[in-house]
């Protein structure tokens, strides 16, 4: 559970702690476009999963060769981000792909050095 806390005062000046459950039901799987794009040397990839799933997030070159594994583990439902550091790979077009449960999605990113 995720909670948010807000401290307020009432008309008498007493402090009141307002606690709310901020857990929101995720509507589905999502893989967002990386940012910044184009990037050098790092970029952020956001994704969401609505239920506990094994998540694989990998980066591939244009020939389909795997160049990086960013995530390869079971994750609980939630919103996540992964940072990709291009290290010593060359400038060019790359693809990142997520597989989580039955969901799969691929997006393109541009590395400019």
Order of alpha helices (4+ residues) and beta strands (2+ residues): beta-beta-beta-beta-beta-beta-beta-beta-beta
